Every structure is written in structure tokens, then in C-alpha cells.
């Protein structure tokens, strides 16, 4: 195979990898936005609930959403670094 063909093939592979990475980045942003909205909703709901059992349940849901969002933000930050370096 000639160098031109090899370079062309490499370029298409790297391009496909970059497209997949960008797709993951975009979908992760959408999920994080949804989690942010859910977190706000749970906080609002928590402020209006007076029963202790219900408050604990909402608080546990809020904790899970918060932790998952933190994990997602870390991944997004790493993807953004990769995106900017290429």
C-alpha cells in the first residue's frame, strides 16, 4: 500500500473516532442537563414535604442524582480536554 493510501485510511479512522467521541460528549451533556433539572425538582419537592419518611426518601434520591451528576461532570471534563487537545 502506498503512503498516501495509508495516510488516508488513518485519517478516516481517526475521524471516525473523533466523531464517536463528539457524539458521546453531546449525549453526556444532555443527560447532565436532565440530571440538573431533576436535582432542582427534588430540592423544591423536599422543601415542601413535611413527613419525615418522605423527606428521607427524597433526600436519598437527591443524593444519588447529585453523585451521578458529579461523576458525569468528571467524565465530561476529561472528554472536553481530549476534544480541545485534538
Backbone as ProteinMPNN parsed JSONL, in Angstrom:
{"seq_chain_A": "XXXXXXXXXXXXXXXXXXXXXXXXXXXXXXXXXXXXXXXXXXXXXXXXXXXXXXXXXXXXXXXXXXXXXXXXXXXXXXXXXXXXXX", "coords_chain_A": {"N_chain_A": [[0.837, -1.168, 0.0], [0.472, 2.226, -0.706], [1.949, 5.205, 0.702], [0.224, 7.361, 0.661], [-2.306, 6.164, 0.535], [-2.286, 4.808, 2.964], [-2.108, 6.932, 4.786], [-4.508, 8.195, 4.215], [-6.319, 6.233, 5.022], [-5.715, 6.104, 7.737], [-6.485, 8.684, 8.493], [-9.26, 8.565, 8.083], [-9.963, 6.69, 10.026], [-9.206, 7.963, 12.395], [-10.849, 10.168, 12.221], [-13.356, 8.985, 12.419], [-13.193, 8.051, 15.017], [-13.019, 10.449, 16.388], [-15.516, 11.541, 15.76], [-17.19, 9.733, 17.085], [-16.415, 10.224, 19.691], [-17.247, 12.888, 19.971], [-19.986, 12.539, 19.706], [-20.541, 11.087, 22.008], [-19.832, 13.021, 23.885], [-21.757, 15.037, 23.38], [-24.157, 13.646, 23.972], [-23.748, 13.083, 26.648], [-23.758, 15.643, 27.732], [-26.465, 16.286, 27.405], [-27.67, 14.432, 29.124], [-26.593, 15.218, 31.568], [-27.728, 17.726, 31.8], [-30.413, 17.03, 32.1], [-30.222, 15.692, 34.531], [-29.524, 17.833, 36.168], [-31.86, 19.355, 36.091], [-33.604, 17.518, 37.289], [-32.451, 17.379, 39.818], [-32.904, 19.959, 40.79], [-35.701, 19.885, 40.843], [-36.144, 17.899, 42.773], [-35.031, 19.141, 45.03], [-36.771, 21.282, 45.34], [-39.148, 19.897, 45.807], [-38.467, 18.651, 48.17], [-38.387, 20.781, 49.933], [-41.047, 21.286, 50.345], [-42.191, 19.114, 51.547], [-43.39, 17.555, 54.47], [-43.535, 15.204, 55.966], [-41.493, 12.903, 57.648], [-40.534, 10.389, 56.704], [-41.023, 10.543, 53.952], [-39.408, 12.731, 53.359], [-36.864, 11.663, 53.873], [-36.726, 9.739, 51.862], [-36.84, 11.313, 49.525], [-34.544, 12.791, 49.962], [-32.594, 10.794, 49.773], [-32.852, 10.101, 47.091], [-32.084, 12.5, 45.961], [-29.409, 12.609, 46.774], [-28.326, 10.466, 45.305], [-28.758, 11.348, 42.667], [-27.178, 13.655, 42.71], [-24.581, 12.588, 43.135], [-24.263, 10.997, 40.839], [-24.345, 12.947, 38.913], [-22.029, 14.387, 39.527], [-20.086, 12.467, 38.876], [-20.567, 12.252, 36.14], [-19.904, 14.842, 35.329], [-17.152, 14.839, 35.761], [-16.326, 12.994, 33.821], [-17.18, 14.352, 31.552], [-15.535, 16.589, 31.679], [-13.033, 15.4, 31.224], [-13.451, 14.458, 28.605], [-13.751, 16.879, 27.34], [-11.203, 17.964, 27.599], [-9.79, 16.19, 25.958], [-11.07, 16.755, 23.578], [-10.341, 19.412, 23.118], [-7.603, 19.132, 22.871], [-7.227, 17.832, 20.479]], "CA_chain_A": [[0.0, 0.0, 0.0], [1.27, 3.446, -0.768], [1.876, 6.078, 1.872], [-0.974, 8.193, 0.527], [-3.464, 5.351, 0.913], [-2.199, 4.551, 4.402], [-2.468, 8.172, 5.479], [-5.938, 8.402, 4.009], [-7.004, 5.266, 5.862], [-5.514, 6.561, 9.114], [-7.295, 9.883, 8.675], [-10.665, 8.168, 8.209], [-10.123, 6.013, 11.314], [-9.148, 8.989, 13.436], [-12.038, 10.994, 12.068], [-14.478, 8.213, 12.966], [-13.009, 8.035, 16.462], [-13.359, 11.797, 16.854], [-16.98, 11.686, 15.661], [-17.785, 8.942, 18.165], [-16.128, 10.946, 20.922], [-18.113, 14.062, 19.998], [-21.349, 12.061, 19.934], [-20.598, 10.76, 23.432], [-19.77, 14.307, 24.58], [-23.059, 15.697, 23.246], [-25.191, 12.916, 24.704], [-23.471, 13.256, 28.066], [-24.235, 16.984, 28.097], [-27.924, 16.231, 27.515], [-28.007, 13.69, 30.34], [-26.25, 16.067, 32.712], [-28.74, 18.781, 31.887], [-31.605, 16.396, 32.669], [-29.955, 15.447, 35.949], [-29.572, 19.126, 36.858], [-33.284, 19.689, 36.215], [-34.157, 16.593, 38.279], [-31.913, 17.786, 41.113], [-33.666, 21.152, 41.193], [-37.063, 19.461, 41.152], [-36.12, 17.194, 44.053], [-34.8, 20.135, 46.093], [-38.029, 22.016, 45.501], [-40.099, 18.972, 46.422], [-38.005, 18.432, 49.543], [-38.73, 21.946, 50.75], [-42.493, 21.326, 50.582], [-42.648, 17.892, 52.212], [-43.246, 17.653, 55.927], [-43.413, 13.87, 56.559], [-40.083, 12.519, 57.789], [-40.224, 9.252, 55.823], [-40.999, 11.063, 52.583], [-38.217, 13.594, 53.266], [-35.696, 10.786, 53.773], [-36.76, 9.126, 50.535], [-36.473, 12.341, 48.547], [-33.139, 13.128, 50.214], [-31.748, 9.728, 49.224], [-32.894, 10.261, 45.629], [-31.284, 13.694, 45.683], [-28.011, 12.215, 46.945], [-27.957, 9.626, 44.159], [-28.699, 12.215, 41.485], [-26.016, 14.532, 42.867], [-23.354, 11.809, 42.937], [-24.172, 10.612, 39.43], [-24.038, 14.163, 38.151], [-20.614, 14.663, 39.763], [-19.322, 11.508, 38.065], [-20.746, 12.647, 34.745], [-19.144, 16.078, 35.095], [-15.743, 14.461, 35.65], [-16.149, 12.377, 32.501], [-17.34, 15.427, 30.575], [-14.328, 17.404, 31.744], [-11.98, 14.65, 30.533], [-13.762, 14.473, 27.179], [-13.519, 18.239, 26.855], [-9.75, 18.094, 27.461], [-9.419, 15.443, 24.752], [-11.637, 17.482, 22.447], [-9.531, 20.61, 22.9], [-6.232, 18.794, 22.505], [-7.136, 17.35, 19.092]], "C_chain_A": [[0.894, 1.248, 0.0], [1.047, 4.299, 0.483], [0.615, 6.931, 1.833], [-2.218, 7.431, 0.969], [-3.461, 5.08, 2.415], [-2.581, 5.781, 5.209], [-3.953, 8.465, 5.37], [-6.751, 7.485, 4.924], [-6.908, 5.68, 7.334], [-6.397, 7.77, 9.422], [-8.765, 9.52, 8.863], [-10.93, 7.473, 9.537], [-10.14, 7.046, 12.437], [-10.375, 9.892, 13.4], [-13.252, 10.284, 12.673], [-14.402, 8.181, 14.487], [-13.407, 9.392, 17.057], [-14.871, 12.017, 16.816], [-17.674, 10.929, 16.783], [-17.595, 9.644, 19.505], [-17.041, 12.168, 21.052], [-19.57, 13.664, 20.259], [-21.536, 11.738, 21.415], [-20.636, 12.042, 24.258], [-21.143, 14.989, 24.554], [-24.149, 14.977, 24.038], [-24.993, 13.041, 26.205], [-23.939, 14.626, 28.551], [-25.748, 16.987, 28.284], [-28.349, 15.53, 28.802], [-27.721, 14.534, 31.581], [-27.249, 17.206, 32.889], [-30.025, 18.23, 32.516], [-31.42, 16.134, 34.158], [-30.0, 16.738, 36.759], [-31.028, 19.545, 37.096], [-33.93, 18.818, 37.291], [-33.691, 16.976, 39.688], [-32.674, 19.006, 41.646], [-35.081, 20.785, 41.608], [-37.119, 18.773, 42.512], [-35.893, 18.158, 45.22], [-36.073, 20.911, 46.39], [-39.065, 21.145, 46.218], [-39.748, 18.747, 47.896], [-38.4, 19.59, 50.453], [-40.221, 22.004, 51.095], [-43.03, 20.109, 51.339], [-42.397, 18.004, 53.712], [-43.078, 16.279, 56.591], [-41.956, 13.412, 56.522], [-39.688, 11.392, 56.828], [-40.096, 9.711, 54.364], [-39.763, 11.936, 52.355], [-36.951, 12.75, 53.104], [-35.6, 10.147, 52.393], [-36.314, 10.121, 49.457], [-34.996, 12.708, 48.708], [-32.209, 12.054, 49.647], [-31.719, 9.792, 47.7], [-32.015, 11.443, 45.213], [-29.783, 13.389, 45.789], [-27.522, 11.399, 45.756], [-27.8, 10.479, 42.902], [-27.461, 13.116, 41.542], [-24.715, 13.792, 42.59], [-23.182, 11.4, 41.475], [-23.814, 11.811, 38.564], [-22.567, 14.531, 38.314], [-19.737, 13.743, 38.913], [-19.383, 11.899, 36.592], [-19.951, 13.896, 34.402], [-17.648, 15.799, 34.978], [-15.45, 13.876, 34.274], [-16.231, 13.449, 31.422], [-16.093, 16.311, 30.529], [-13.169, 16.712, 31.017], [-12.209, 14.633, 29.025], [-13.473, 15.841, 26.58], [-12.019, 18.475, 26.672], [-9.278, 17.394, 26.184], [-9.874, 16.184, 23.496], [-10.764, 18.687, 22.102], [-8.108, 20.292, 22.486], [-6.115, 18.28, 21.081], [-7.409, 18.417, 18.087]], "O_chain_A": [[1.943, 1.279, 0.645], [0.073, 4.119, 1.214], [0.008, 7.191, 2.872], [-3.072, 7.965, 1.677], [-4.508, 5.118, 3.061], [-3.297, 5.678, 6.205], [-4.577, 8.929, 6.325], [-7.742, 7.905, 5.521], [-7.888, 5.614, 8.077], [-6.985, 7.856, 10.5], [-9.444, 10.102, 9.709], [-12.002, 7.642, 10.12], [-10.994, 6.997, 13.323], [-10.871, 10.322, 14.442], [-14.07, 10.904, 13.353], [-15.424, 8.272, 15.167], [-14.052, 9.457, 18.103], [-15.438, 12.61, 17.733], [-18.637, 11.425, 17.367], [-18.494, 9.657, 20.346], [-17.551, 12.445, 22.137], [-20.297, 14.375, 20.953], [-22.564, 12.072, 22.006], [-21.391, 12.135, 25.226], [-21.628, 15.46, 25.583], [-24.967, 15.618, 24.697], [-25.967, 13.1, 26.956], [-24.459, 14.749, 29.66], [-26.259, 17.616, 29.211], [-29.271, 15.974, 29.486], [-28.512, 14.559, 32.524], [-27.568, 17.592, 34.014], [-30.643, 18.883, 33.357], [-32.341, 16.327, 34.951], [-30.459, 16.743, 37.901], [-31.375, 20.028, 38.173], [-34.709, 19.31, 38.107], [-34.468, 16.899, 40.64], [-33.035, 19.057, 42.821], [-35.603, 21.303, 42.595], [-38.024, 19.027, 43.308], [-36.499, 18.002, 46.28], [-36.407, 21.164, 47.547], [-39.764, 21.607, 47.12], [-40.629, 18.664, 48.751], [-38.715, 19.381, 51.624], [-40.612, 22.697, 52.035], [-44.198, 20.085, 51.726], [-41.35, 18.474, 54.158], [-42.524, 16.204, 57.688], [-41.28, 13.521, 55.499], [-38.624, 11.445, 56.212], [-39.177, 9.312, 53.65], [-39.147, 11.885, 51.291], [-36.076, 13.078, 52.303], [-34.512, 10.031, 51.829], [-35.506, 9.79, 48.589], [-34.286, 12.911, 47.723], [-31.153, 12.374, 49.101], [-30.676, 9.563, 47.088], [-31.293, 11.37, 44.219], [-28.99, 13.866, 44.977], [-26.418, 11.625, 45.258], [-26.823, 10.341, 42.167], [-26.782, 13.311, 40.533], [-23.843, 14.306, 41.89], [-22.075, 11.455, 40.939], [-23.063, 11.689, 37.596], [-21.923, 14.944, 37.35], [-18.763, 14.189, 38.306], [-18.372, 11.879, 35.89], [-19.388, 14.0, 33.313], [-16.954, 16.442, 34.19], [-14.452, 14.221, 33.641], [-15.435, 13.449, 30.482], [-15.656, 16.725, 29.455], [-12.416, 17.356, 30.286], [-11.261, 14.777, 28.253], [-13.006, 15.945, 25.446], [-11.605, 19.111, 25.703], [-8.471, 17.936, 25.428], [-9.164, 16.233, 22.491], [-10.486, 18.946, 20.931], [-7.467, 21.1, 21.815], [-5.02, 18.284, 20.518], [-7.368, 18.157, 16.884]]}, "name": "protein", "num_of_chains": 1, "seq": "XXXXXXXXXXXXXXXXXXXXXXXXXXXXXXXXXXXXXXXXXXXXXXXXXXXXXXXXXXXXXXXXXXXXXXXXXXXXXXXXXXXXXX"}
